[in-house]
Amino acid sequence: MSEPHDVGCELALKRLVEFVDRELPVSEHDSIEQHLRICRNCCSRAEFESQLKQRLSSLPSEGVPPATRDRVRDLLKRF
Amino acid sequence: MVPVTLVEPFRPFARLWSRHRLTISKDDFESRVLAILGPLHGVARRLTQNETDAEDLVAETLTRAWGARASLADASAFRAWLFRILNNTFISERRKTLARPREELLVEDSSQEDSAFSLFEHLHEPFLLWLANPEQEFFDKLLREDLDRALAALPEHHRVVVVLADVEGLTYGEVAETLDVPVGTVRSRLARARSALQRTLLNVARDRGLQAARAPSAHGIVRRKVSNV
């Protein structure tokens, strides 16, 4: 029984952002994940990209100002 | 057997018919808008970078959306549909104020913009080898204001994809729908935009003493070592 073919660092890094975004087809996602299990550097890079994305997604919204919310409600009532 | 052969050819038409029949009620429209008003205003705020303009953009978007509600083919795509109208409204409003808006807002990806810049690689340059975990040091020192400033510094065509995909969490398909471009274009724009964002964040790393203010290494990834010094 042979080991699954390793995609290598070059392809892994090329697909890393899509991997982190979960936008790869399942088979390709699994191949990259397999590589990350055996390559510390690519794994660290993936963690970095993932953490940066997480920080962006958790940027707290400043919230909708009450005046804007009121204007929107008034507008919706007029439709 | 006969009903199957009769019904099958008409299925596509049935779908078309049902699509054209989709009309969103006023109550449904209102509840859907209010449910995503936060993200809608957030995107508007980051696009306009001005509270007054953001409010006007949201109001104009909703007015246009209500007028164009018959174009909503799939109610489950309401968010992407509304963001698309927001983006188009923003572009059309900017056209009125900018001399060369298309170049700024709808720039194509044929430029020489770098999509290969990696902050991770720069944090691992040789002079930092004494740091056991430079990327964690970076995140520990990265403030919300740093990210806000880095986002604000991006050109609009970069900022919009990062805001939609990373801040608001839209899928590539939804971003493509919003910007009215193919998914492949979203991939390439996002790669360039993130690269530009990380290039800006390099300055943050430098300010925090995590990167020297010098030309980046041409050697690519440098494997981390822990110095005895």
Interface residues (C-beta under 8 A of the other chain):
Chain A: V17 E18 D21 E23 N41 S44 R45 E47 F48 E49 Q51 L52 K53 R55 L56 S57 L59 P60 S61 E62 G63 V64 P65 A67 T68 R69 R71 V72 R73 L75 L76 F79
Chain B: K26 F29 E30 V33 L34 L37 G38 P39 H41 G42 R45 E51 A54 E55 V58 A59 L62 T63 W66 S118 L119 F120 E135 F139 L142 R144 L147 D148 L151 V162 A165 D166 V167 G169 T171 Y172 R187 L190 A191 R194 Q198 I221 R223 R224
